[in-house]
Structure formats: C-alpha cells, structure tokens
Amino acid sequence: MQPLQISWEFIEGHTNFLELTQALQEGFASNKMLVPKRHHHDFPNPKTQKDTTLLLMPAWNPGKEAGVKVVTVNPGNDKFDLPSIQGCYLYLDAKTGVLKAVMEAKNMTAKRTAATSALASSFLSRKNTETMLMIGTGALSVNLIRAHAAVRPIKKVYVWGRKQAKAEAVCQELTQEPFEVCSVPGVASCIGDVDLVSCATLSETPLVFGSDLVPGQHIDLVGAYKPNMRESDDETIRRASVFLDTREGGLKESGDIAIPLKNGLLKETEIKADLFDLCAGLVPGRTSENEITLFKSVGHALEDLIAASYYYSKL
C-alpha cells in the first residue's frame, strides 16, 4: 500500500489551533508515548559559513502509531530565499510497521510548536491577556499569533523583526483576523505595554531584557535552539517563574536555560514544571496576577506524533 502524502497546503487548510492544543494537552497528560532521545547532529555548511543541524525525532504510541521526523535547520537559508527549517515526517502503524503517510514537516512543526506555546499559555498567562508582542517574522510568527489568540482573548498584536518589511508582511497576512496587528520599530517601544511576549528567532544574543518586563507578563521563548543561543537575558530568568516543555530537552538544548544553569543563576530545582506536570495537574501554573511566567520550548517528538495523528485524522 502506497503511503498517503500530506502536503503543506493540506496542513494549512485543516488546522484548528484550539483542537490541536487540546490534543496536545491530552497527550502530555496521559504520558503513554515512548520518546527516545532525539538525534542531534551539526554539520559544517561551507556555502553559508553557518552549521546545518540534522534532527531525527522518533516517538511510539505502543500498539497504535509511531513516527519519526527528519529535519534540517539551516540558519543561512536566507541567502537562498528559503525557510531555515526543511524536513518530512514518516507516520507509521505501530502494530505492523507499515508507513501510513509522509507529511510535510516544516508546516506541521510550525503548527505543533505554536499550539504547544498556546497550551503553555493556557496555564501560565493571565486569562484576560489581550495584548501581545511577537518578536520574529519567520514561519512561526503568524502561527504563534493565531495559536495564542485561540486560547486567550487577544485584541492587539505588535510585531517586530530585524527587517521592517517582513514585520509588515506578517501584519498583512493577519488582516482578516479579529484582532488588530501592527509593526513596531523596536522591542523596547512596546514590550512594557503587553500581556504576552512571544519570541521565535535564531538570535544568539538576548532580545528580551528583564529590566523591560512588568508584573503579570507571560514570556514565550520558542527560538534559540542551541546551547550558545539566547533570546532572554539573565535578568529575565532572575525575575520569572520558569517552565519548560520537557525537562529532558529544555535543561540543555537552549542557551536560555543552559547558560543560566551553568553560571549558577538558575538551579534545576527552581524550574517550576514542564508540560507533563502541568497537563497532568501535578503542579499549578500561574499562581498570582503579578507573577512573571516564562515558558521555554525546544520541541519534543511527542508533539510531532500527536500532530501527525491529528492531521491524519483529517483525511
């Protein structure tokens, strides 16, 4: 039997972020899936002078379904006018090993990543969150805005990127949404005025500074996927209650957490919870209106398998 092909267009046309967020919550809460450590390999790329990263992310739901995502992250792809993330997802029948579908992974990854941030926000942001700052203008930005708006009553979104034209393009793509969107010339110009800050970049130096934050904010950090990369500074970590998608990956894969741990600014015991804890009701999320909460996402193969199952069910 030939595996089905699930395209970028199919995923784009069959995403309901509230549904996907709920599916992720059920998956994290049940904690029945087997997820081995991801394979992470860096290779030199002479054409861009920036390393390419190859990620292999397998997961099994025993007796039901399995899958593996094969992804490359190429920070220098802007030279070729291509997205930095490329890849595919192989969706399998766990009983027989039969390949059921081959899915376009870039858009699926963007959707599940955005839905995961929205899931965290449902525990960590204030219920009356109405304003948002989106830092970054890549493929994730539009998805993150839509996903957060699916779980919170967002009324206004500010967008900042290193290139003003790209920020304006994000705004243009969201003109039909039921909230206002506008680009801003700098992060500092509005970060103190919003309830939610989402950051999805490949920055190696902080873009979110703790001195700019105000009580009650929720900080959603999605980029900075390597130990030498950071989207937030030490003061942000010092002021915030820190939560992770998973402890296994979150403690070491991104500099936002790994560097403060290494420097002694943050202790593992000070990290409040991960999504397994939150979704199972083992640990509360936000505990006060004035608390600054921070969620660091590095991605997890459980999220991929849940998303693959979700889109396969839409066929």
ABEGO torsion letter per residue (X at the ends): XBBBBBBAAAAAAABBAAAAAAAAAAAAAAGABBBBBBBBBBBBBAAAGBBBBBBBBBBBBBGABBBBBBBBBBAAAAAAGBBABBEBBBBBBAAAGBBABBBBAAAAAAAAAAAAAAAAAAAABBAABABBBBBEABAAAAAAAAAAAAABBBABBBBBBABAAAAAAAAAAAAABABBBBBBABAAAAAAABABBBBBBABABBABBAAABBBGBBBBBABGABAABBABBAAAAAABBBBBABAAAAAAABAAAAAAAAAGABBAAABABBAAAAAAGABBBBABAABBBBBBBAEBAAAAAAAAAAAAAAX
